[in-house]
Amino acid sequence: MHGVRPYPYNSLFHQTASPIGGPELSGVDKIDISAVAAGTRLGPYEFSFNADRASKYRSAIGGDESPGYGGALPPAAVVAEGLSRLIEELDLFGEEILKAGGVVHTSQEAEFLSPVMPGELITASARLAGNTVRKGSRFISVFTEFRNASNALVATASSSIMVPG
Amino acid sequence: MSGFSREVTVERIAAYADASGDHNPLHLDPEYAKSTQFGGVIAHGMLSMAFVCELMAINFPDTWHSGGKMKLRFKAPVFPGETVTVSGEIQSVSEDDGKKTAKCSVACVKPDGAEALSGTISVALP
């Protein structure tokens, strides 16, 4: 089992004011997903994809017919980074959850509103939209907004994840 | 829509994990993955989603970044060594205030014909 870790436990997360309302998940030593109420605010997380990482992402998903994206990031990269940060904050790869079979990503929605360029600073702010148990498994859904340095909304995402009971 | 195929290799999954920051052992650790309901390593669902995004960027390069909207369901795991076929079809076109929007169905299909992912997408037409 993970030991008790100070929160936020990843110093790479830069905490800034979130435009999404709701109680914060702060001052928590150890995340117990069953105790996190719908409406809880997650993040915000600041990140950017530098040119090297953007190139690695394009290479990982790409093929001969891949588009150039006009120099912008493939838009799914931004959503993927946000999801990774959420999973880390909620400790969904924690030992207890992995022992129970691990999490399963069941559905994903996204809306892309504006291109994001490599190096552009993005702030992701999220809210736990749902946290219910059905047939012994927990289903959580998270809504995330992604904004650029000008505070313009560049993408939104809704992720649904099943956590084994 | 013009579709394509992608082979999902162990190397591609590892490269995707590094680039996306998603290091779920279900995708990377064969020993752990063997103990799960899947019986082995599977690819990230978000990798299949990224393929679908590529499909849309190829077919709608001018508008996908700005107004593309997707709703996808992950239906079956993709295992290393499988090649998925990524395809889509325009189901309808609507017009509002002179702006045309296409509604599309999309899918990632496994070699056995099972859908790894399917869903609907709306995208503005230039």
Interface residues (C-beta under 8 A of the other chain):
Chain A: R53 K56 Y57 S59 A60 I61 G62 G63 E65 S66 P67 Y69 G70 A72 P74 P75 A76 A77 V79 A80 E81 L83 S84 R85 I87 F93 L98 G101 G102 V103 V104 H105 T106 S107 Q108 E109 A110 E111 F112 L113 S114 P115
Chain B: S2 F4 S5 R6 R12 A15 Y16 D18 A19 S20 G21 D22 H23 N24 P25 L26 Y32 S35 T36 Q37 H44 G45 M46 L47 M49 A50 F51 C53 E54 A57 I58 P61 W64 H65 S66 G67 G68 K69 M70 K71 L72 R73 F74
